[in-house]
Amino acid sequence: MLAFVIRRILQSVAVMVAVAFIAFLMFRFVGDPVNQMVGIDTPAEEVARLRQSLGLNDPTPVQFANFIWKAMHFDFGMSYQFRLPVTQLLAERAPATLELAFTAAGFALLVGVIMGVYCALRRDSILAKTFQAVSLVGVSLPTFLIGILLIYLFAVILGWLPSNGRGDVVKFGNWWTTGFLTKSGLRALVLPAITLGLFQMTLIMRLVRAEMMEVMRTDYIKFARARGLRTRSIHFGHALKNTLIPVITIAGLQLGSIIAFAIITETVFNWPGMGLLFLKAVQNVDIPIMAAYLMLIGLLFVTINLIVDLTYGFVDPRLRVAMRA
Amino acid sequence: MPNPTPEEVKGLVGATGAGSGGAPSTFARLMDSDIFASFRTQKVVMVAAFIVLLMFIGATFAPWLAPTNPFDPATVFLADASIPPRWQAGGDPRFIFGTDDQGRDLYSAILYGLRVSLIVGGLGVLLAAAIGITLGLLAGYVGGRVDAIIMRVADVQLTFPAILIALLIDGVVHALIKGVSREDSAIPVLVISIGLSFWVQYARTIRGSTLVEKNKDYVHAARLVGLPAPVIMLRHVLPNVIGPVLVILTINLGLAIITEATLSFLGVGLPATQPSLGTLISIGNKYLFSGDWWIVAFPGATLAIIVLAVNLLGDWLRDALNPKLR
């Protein structure tokens, strides 16, 4: 078991080093960092001195080591556009993205499970068939189109909900801002969260439906019926409980995707998060932000995968045996 | 698969008989195949195929089908800007779907935009397939360290969503070729971004089948005859492992079209002077609040319909070619 944990952690570290290497290559070779810092009239000696002081004349492996060392201390240099430390820019926008992502994930999980259970139990009802058809359309529609559709319906025609920004936010401690505590903040959250969570919702719905239909055919459900348990407790106490393990795994794995896909939702709704910052960076070739965001998302995905794998190892005894072999 | 109805049987017999005694023609064999039978029994698939065909024709012959060339400044007048669709009050019979903010005919713009979207999506998946097949063959046939390196890269890439990788590649490539204008570089850069984002699935599939094929007798025989490895890979192994690629291609075409549209919508894809469906949607999005819904609605609907139709075709192809489901 310990060997498995160590091997798995080493693998994750290797992936992170690979991601860091790509980020480093971008940082170092796409667009010259010195050119971005000096003006046209800076004398050549000044440029050379700057180059020396930034360590750009060191051998590449040394530079890479320095890059990793700095990255581990959350130092990704200055943004070319804003002339501010990248870490500060990302940290300022992190709360917006995280709140949006977790709300979207919660929405996807809750509604997806309810719809999935309904579709599995009332398979032939009209509503279940409608859900199925809607989920097919939902998978085919690009995220940004869903966002536009929702804006047109609920913001332009009905005028119920705002379509732009985060509403009023409350400052919490040093750098965390939250929109959960104000009415306009909550209202602003509704449409972006639905847009972002819709794809994952259909995914979870299909998964719950398939798993639930499989579980309903198993012997222990038949036995529970034979014992005369109430239908409700069979459905939710026995069947649903056993479908939730894969659902939670998928939901966990999808959390990374949700944060990455927030780029699109944040653009549609002009949501002041990290994704919007990253997109502006791509448009303006602001390499430090691109590199830092890549590392951040990489770290997120690697951590989530690691946690899921390790929990599986602890939870599922069969895997534990396989690992020992 | 359901039993064929008498009409179908008659049709099949008639089609085979058309070969006039000799070996049935390719067309007749196609009509006789299980795949065609399953195609004819599913109405939704037929509709999807019809829509895809229609859209391909529309895109291919856009210059002849479009009433105006929306990108010829001589035929576009600002006075025609933001005219609603023909059937609405204030509509103009010249513009079926109305015009956009610059007075371009939306119907023509959609045909041209569809063309760009399909070209970028199609070339993108083809490039992805070419990269994936090559690397998959190499990984499976050569094995050892080559295999390990290729598959580790694939693993790392698979942890990231394709759209994020496409965004990054797009940004980096544009940074590297700073001198070239976006108009000239947009299509090739998008094709490269999509190609490099979607190759993993092909590589994994091809590698898997190559590992099986390479231990079969015909490959051993080819090796004994002394054929060089590249010839064995391309002439002997490749034809036997290429089957599943068609399904992945179809399914990925929908994804690639969405990816291109998303990048264009985000403003890092095709510029407004050379719009794809995504660019048209992003232009229309700006006018949503002034009530000009048609500028975004028609390109959006076109995008949704083509992606849905391609996805339905892909799903059907996957099931029809899957021997386990027969």
Interface residues (C-beta under 8 A of the other chain):
Chain A: V15 A18 V19 M26 V30 G31 L136 V137 V139 S140 L141 P142 T143 F144 L145 I148 L149 I151 Y152 V156 G256 S257 A260 F261 I263 I264 T267 V268 F278 L279 A281 V282 Q283 V285 I287 M290 L294 I297 G298 F301 V302 N305
Chain B: R152 D155 V156 T159 F160 P161 I163 L164 L167 L168 D170 G171 V172 H174 A175 L176 K178 G254 I258 A261 T262 F265 L266 G267 V268 I281 N285 L288 F289 G291 W293 V296 G300 L303 A304 V307 L308 N311
